[in-house]
């Protein structure tokens, strides 16, 4: 894990064109990351300084060590729901040791090279998990958008919706004194309750909650409108920044008495090192289970994001075990600083690639810019309304619910993986994240159970200057690490013939893995040929799968 070279660096350092591209990309990622760091901290029910510290560690520390050079790490929406429920039940002081322990598990996973096993989790379960989390984020942030406090569970948030709506029209509390109610998760800044500039007619007509809702909706419309209508020359300006900026401008101009972001006087004041007694609580069953949940979900989300980043560029491929190690180090540091857990984040990472990043320097510099902003201009963040951040998280939550992926599962793999997706989502929203993921995994195992008696045999040999890769038997998720190792170890300068003549079954996890590899190699210029399975005794979806691979290899 000592090699941290980048794909375009020269012996004397990065080329000027590369350094300039990385600098420009780092600024774009910084602008994307700031509202997300703030918003995810709010959605997690913790002080916003914790989200900023995680963003700094994710950029600088993980950026230097990462196995995916163009991936950008930081606090993730996918963990916000877990953290919110945990803090609500066990208290903020217990979070740091949990993050440290989760990081230690990730380091061990990287050291023992089990990164491929996280990729063996069914895509239906992973995307169902993200969709369920997205729905929970939306249900919670609707309350924040209306200036109210969200509950810990999805059903509780639905049940409390009437109360939050009623508060929009309830004038029982004077406007000047109600701002603190909207900021129950994060206290309002001292200037938030200053109503001297608020017109009397506005105070008579609108409650604080109604004003918060108007700012949130304005931010939401500005964000969506910018992403739909922005000029091509400004395509790198993130919609989240525009939405938060517009909502902040309105709140400042009208001096509205709504909850704002509150930062400590110094970033050091926002750091809370866990006490020894807090680490002793790791023996509590509920806390120990949370360690496992955060470690597994953070790792799965990181590797899913890294695989997506690999599909966006033709440079160095991700070293998944090293990426797990880097994430573990980052989470260990975050936990010791009392910050939020981090993962590789596709929103930041895709912005990084699209902005033209060439090396890991872009991710590292973005962390430096976050640190500089918090250290030099914290008062700038102190005017941001919480409801504007809720608007960003509403959009983020909606995007986690990828109906496009559900359609893809149905078109290529039928109803079974769609049913797994639906069951995972439903149980996460109505019951619990751990229950939902557990049921999804159990259903995935039930799907492949009839085929587990057939083992997959993989043979690679050279024929006429090409590589013949023969797959024989049944390919299921249990074979994915070996399959991945074989595919990713093939020499890059040889054509490949994939022989599936005696292949009987391929589950959707293995099928998607092979498809991703074929599409990536086709973009890189590799020629591929596919020998289809025999008709007798083969699963009905093998024929369509090989026709799909043929088409992807020619694309």
HELIX and SHEET records of a PDB file:
HELIX    1   1 UNK A   16  UNK A   43  1                                  28    
HELIX    2   2 UNK A   48  UNK A   57  1                                  10    
HELIX    3   3 UNK A   58  UNK A   62  3                                   5    
HELIX    4   4 UNK A   63  UNK A   65  1                                   3    
HELIX    5   5 UNK A   77  UNK A   90  1                                  14    
HELIX    6   6 UNK A   92  UNK A   94  5                                   3    
HELIX    7   7 UNK A   95  UNK A  111  1                                  17    
HELIX    8   8 UNK A  115  UNK A  119  1                                   5    
HELIX    9   9 UNK A  123  UNK A  145  1                                  23    
HELIX   10  10 UNK A  154  UNK A  159  1                                   6    
HELIX   11  11 UNK A  161  UNK A  167  1                                   7    
HELIX   12  12 UNK A  175  UNK A  177  5                                   3    
HELIX   13  13 UNK A  179  UNK A  182  1                                   4    
HELIX   14  14 UNK A  190  UNK A  193  5                                   4    
HELIX   15  15 UNK A  200  UNK A  205  1                                   6    
HELIX   16  16 UNK A  208  UNK A  229  1                                  22    
HELIX   17  17 UNK A  232  UNK A  234  5                                   3    
HELIX   18  18 UNK A  239  UNK A  253  1                                  15    
HELIX   19  19 UNK A  267  UNK A  270  5                                   4    
HELIX   20  20 UNK A  276  UNK A  280  1                                   5    
HELIX   21  21 UNK A  281  UNK A  283  5                                   3    
HELIX   22  22 UNK A  285  UNK A  312  1                                  28    
HELIX   23  23 UNK A  320  UNK A  336  1                                  17    
HELIX   24  24 UNK A  346  UNK A  354  1                                   9    
HELIX   25  25 UNK A  361  UNK A  376  1                                  16    
HELIX   26  26 UNK A  378  UNK A  381  1                                   4    
HELIX   27  27 UNK A  386  UNK A  400  1                                  15    
HELIX   28  28 UNK A  403  UNK A  413  1                                  11    
HELIX   29  29 UNK A  415  UNK A  430  1                                  16    
HELIX   30  30 UNK A  433  UNK A  448  1                                  16    
HELIX   31  31 UNK A  449  UNK A  451  5                                   3    
HELIX   32  32 UNK A  477  UNK A  479  5                                   3    
HELIX   33  33 UNK A  480  UNK A  488  1                                   9    
HELIX   34  34 UNK A  508  UNK A  523  1                                  16    
HELIX   35  35 UNK A  540  UNK A  554  1                                  15    
SHEET    1   A 2 UNK A   9  UNK A  10  0                                        
SHEET    2   A 2 UNK A  13  UNK A  14 -1                                        
SHEET    1   B 2 UNK A  73  UNK A  75  0                                        
SHEET    2   B 2 UNK A 342  UNK A 344 -1                                        
SHEET    1   C 4 UNK A 457  UNK A 463  0                                        
SHEET    2   C 4 UNK A 466  UNK A 475 -1                                        
SHEET    3   C 4 UNK A 496  UNK A 499  1                                        
SHEET    4   C 4 UNK A 528  UNK A 531  1                                        
SHEET    1   D 3 UNK A 457  UNK A 463  0                                        
SHEET    2   D 3 UNK A 466  UNK A 475 -1                                        
SHEET    3   D 3 UNK A 503  UNK A 506  1                                        
END                                                                             
